[in-house]
Amino acid sequence: MSISAPPLPPPTALSRKFGLRAAFEYTGVPLSLFEKRPKLPSRNWLIFLTVSSSLLGYYVYDRRECKLIRQDYIDRVRPLSEEPMGKFELPRKVVVYGAKWPGDEDWDRGTRYFRKYIKPILVAAAVDYKIVAGKRHGDLATRVANDIKDQRRIDAGLDRPWESPMPLPSKLSPEAERHRQLEGGIILIGRPTFKEYMAGFCRGWTESLERVDYEEILSRELQNDGKFDEPDVDEPPSPVGDIDEEPLPTPSRLPPSRRFSPLGVMRDNARIPPQTSLTALNVGTSSAGADIVPPIEIPPQPPLLLVPFVNLVGWRLIPRLIWDFFNERHKVKAGAEAGYKLIKNQTRPFVSPGRTPNENLSFSPNMELPRNSQDDLEFDRVAETYYPPSTSKILARIAEAREEYYRTALEKLKTARVLARREREPTADELKNPPPTEVEIHDERLKKEVRWRGEEMGWNVVKPDVPVHWDPRMDGIFKVFKDPDLPLPKFSSGA
Amino acid sequence: MSFFGGSRNGGGLNNERIEAAMHEMEMITDVFNRMVSSCHAKCVNTRYADAELSKGESVCVDRCIGKYFEANKLVGETLNSTAQAAGGGGMGSSPMGM
């Protein structure tokens, strides 16, 4: 009898059945999975992975650095905000100006830069701020000029400062208010803002104190320029009594743009505060302030923080935009350093230009003067090279729009006059959508002219070939925040 | 208008007006309470390490209150204009009764 032993399985198969591999195999995991040999992905995959991971890594690194830099500066200034503050004390307050950047539809780019990069440091240091932004070129200059003129009127006793109907214990005296302003500071974001601020400042301290309604003057000028006059006037337009209700406007029909101002009432019983001898002498001579001469000396001003700022607009700057996107930390560092300078409150005198006085402030395009590169009026001049090329045509575009408007407006005006005199019946379409009346056309023209002239004036202040306004009286009144003497935080050496 | 004395001459209290005044008062109180609680939650550190507010807290509270009123005013104006556009004549006042 022979016992036939069952054939033994090959030793390799036996060994396979042991261990983890066997366990996986019996649970249905395919064997091929264990036999997979690692190998490099294909060339294209390698390229894709390398590029995308480098970009992602660089982005993450940049944002991490941003956080660290910001946090570092915040930690530096935080002790200031932890000081206790009495009930009637007021914090330091700065004014932030941001003008429109030429060629950008978004008017608030400058103030957005402030909010993103400088504000966190100010908030951490408990410095209060007020943002003033200009929506069009020239808005900021007008605002600054008007603020200064308002203050001058108050100082000259022509107006009374606003008083709360309820006496508040926290209300500061004018002197204390002035002192607080001087201790605060002014932040100017970028070259256009600087130019507009200086232009407004010059205007504010040079122009007459008379309250002028520019719209009223303009409307009078527009009436007299004869552009909307009828070519052959058969009859005077005013004595048309038979035309019952239809508006046939004469100049007086224009809606008055002047509003009632309580200032005029206040002016009558204005009291004269103790002032400089120059203004005090002039107070009695005119209640309107038209003949008050501009002061010979301008009082000291709050220190300026000049923040370099470039807004990248246009196709040609897209590579730079991409570079900026991955290098946000430079902007964060610049903004944080600017905020830190302001908080440390160390100042140096404004380096004024050594050039001939320019009192007329004319806007001749060829007024390029030799400048010292250390001159503070040269602040951030390089930013002007970033204006989009289309900005050189701003004035031409306005002129074109004006011409186009007058061409269509004259047509409309003709229709309006014919209809107003009932020389013909309105068509069915005109009955459904009544065409504008002459009053409306005049009103529209005034609005458009106000806008165009404002933009022209503003651009003539901001455009690159016009120097910053300067007046010899401004010598020595400005100060500029400088880098603190103390060592800067560790990130200042370069991120 | 005096809340309680002024309308006696007209023959008794004007209940409607008192109702309206009470309603307005409630709205003001409500807005005020909401404002205080949200600005407190935003600005004031609840560790209360000091009896006085710190500088940072004061500035924060100041700006918070300013923003709250501003937002409230905007909402009120929008509500009013919506109500007027709907033809109802509106509530005639902002949520704060201002």
Boltz contact constraints between the chains, C-beta under 6 A:
constraints:
  - contact:
      token1: [A, 81]
      token2: [B, 55]
      max_distance: 6.0
  - contact:
      token1: [A, 81]
      token2: [B, 56]
      max_distance: 6.0
  - contact:
      token1: [A, 82]
      token2: [B, 54]
      max_distance: 6.0
  - contact:
      token1: [A, 83]
      token2: [B, 55]
      max_distance: 6.0
  - contact:
      token1: [A, 84]
      token2: [B, 50]
      max_distance: 6.0
  - contact:
      token1: [A, 84]
      token2: [B, 52]
      max_distance: 6.0
  - contact:
      token1: [A, 84]
      token2: [B, 54]
      max_distance: 6.0
  - contact:
      token1: [A, 85]
      token2: [B, 55]
      max_distance: 6.0
  - contact:
      token1: [A, 85]
      token2: [B, 58]
      max_distance: 6.0
  - contact:
      token1: [A, 91]
      token2: [B, 55]
      max_distance: 6.0
  - contact:
      token1: [A, 91]
      token2: [B, 59]
      max_distance: 6.0
  - contact:
      token1: [A, 126]
      token2: [B, 55]
      max_distance: 6.0
  - contact:
      token1: [A, 126]
      token2: [B, 56]
      max_distance: 6.0
  - contact:
      token1: [A, 126]
      token2: [B, 59]
      max_distance: 6.0
  - contact:
      token1: [A, 128]
      token2: [B, 59]
      max_distance: 6.0
